[in-house]
């Protein structure tokens, strides 16, 4: 897909609590767990 020089693409974030996707958070639960664990480990070391 070729875009011309005059093409403008606007990306807007969704707003509100409905935009918070629990399914997306659940799919990345291991990453969230390890980031939280790292923060706790460093804070109380």
C-alpha positions as CSV (number, residue, x, y, z in Angstrom):
1,X,0.0,0.0,0.0
2,X,1.7,3.2,-1.1
3,X,0.8,6.4,0.6
4,X,1.0,9.8,-1.2
5,X,2.8,12.8,0.4
6,X,-0.6,14.4,1.1
7,X,-2.0,11.4,3.1
8,X,-2.4,12.2,6.8
9,X,-3.0,9.3,9.2
10,X,-4.4,10.3,12.6
11,X,-4.2,7.8,15.5
12,X,-6.3,8.5,18.5
13,X,-6.3,6.6,21.8
14,X,-9.5,5.1,23.1
15,X,-10.8,6.6,26.3
16,X,-12.7,5.4,29.3
17,X,-12.6,2.2,31.3
18,X,-14.0,0.2,28.4
19,X,-10.7,0.6,26.6
20,X,-8.9,-1.3,29.3
21,X,-8.8,-4.8,27.8
22,X,-8.6,-7.5,30.5
23,X,-8.1,-10.1,27.9
24,X,-5.0,-8.4,26.6
25,X,-3.7,-8.1,30.2
26,X,-4.4,-11.7,30.8
27,X,-2.4,-12.7,27.7
28,X,0.6,-10.8,29.0
29,X,0.2,-11.9,32.6
30,X,3.7,-13.5,32.8
31,X,5.3,-10.2,31.7
32,X,3.3,-8.3,34.3
33,X,4.2,-10.8,37.0
34,X,7.9,-10.6,36.2
35,X,7.9,-6.8,36.1
36,X,6.1,-6.6,39.4
37,X,8.4,-9.2,41.0
38,X,11.5,-7.3,39.8
39,X,10.2,-4.1,41.3
40,X,9.4,-5.7,44.6
41,X,12.8,-7.5,44.7
42,X,14.8,-4.4,44.0
43,X,12.8,-2.2,46.4
44,X,13.3,-4.5,49.4
45,X,16.8,-5.8,48.7
